[in-house]
Amino acid sequence: MLNDDMRDRLIAAARDAARKAYAPYSHFGVGAAVLLSDDSVVTGANFENASYGLSLCAETVALATVSSAGRLADVVAIGVIGGAMDSTGVPRGRTPVGPCGRCRQVINEAAQVGDRDVVIWCGAAEGDAVERHMLSELLPHAFGPKDLQ
């Protein structure tokens, strides 16, 4: 299931989502695509706010959508891309972008609810550069729902 075709599908969906980013302050568009256990994909884009701290990351937007559909336990993998937006609002750049620390913690919530180690593909806004990581590598010794039992 988690093959190169699926990786490419998620990165393409994340790139499409990033074009919808609302990032008037940082001018850095990020898109995320979440793969669920039935092969469906849910996307999200970053959504900034004038009070910076209330901004939402693309991964959080996508995972909140997944959660509101009652599907948090079904998260299998996530594709993330990002880059500085050009004058037309399209993210650019050839360096893979990964989830921030807050997003890693939010992804961990889904991982623990679903009792799996989530695959995270970090891609560049342009080109073929993609890195594959497991959540457990990006957030070792994570704190989550299992710690509250």
C-alpha positions, 0 to 999 in steps of 0.5 A, a space after each residue: 500500500 505505501 509504495 512510490 505511487 502512493 507517495 507521489 499521490 500524497 505529494 501531488 495532493 499536498 502541492 495542490 493544497 499548498 496553492 490554497 494556503 492563506 499566508 499573507 504574513 510569512 508568504 510561505 505556503 504549506 500543504 498537507 495530504 493525509 492518507 487514510 486506511 481506505 486509501 482516501 486522502 484529506 488535504 489542508 493548507 496553512 491558514 495564518 492569522 494577524 495574531 501570528 500565534 493563532 495561525 494553523 499549520 497545514 498538517 493541523 488543518 488536515 488532521 482536524 478535518 480527519 478528526 471531525 469526520 471521526 477518522 483519526 484512528 485511520 491515519 496511515 501516512 502524511 505528505 507535506 510540502 512547502 515553500 516561499 510563495 511567488 507573486 501568484 501565490 504558488 509555493 516554490 523551492 526545491 528543499 523538502 519541508 517537514 512538520 514543525 514540532 507542534 504538528 509532530 505532536 498533533 500527528 502523534 495523537 493520530 498515531 497513538 489513537 490508531 496504534 501505528 507509526 505514521 509515515 511522513 513524506 516531506 517534499 519540496 514545492 518543486 522537483 522530485 526531492 522527497 524524504 521518508 520519515 517515520 513519526 517515531 524518528 521525528 518525535 522520539 519519546 513522544 507524549 500522547 494519549 497512552 501516557 494519560 491512561 
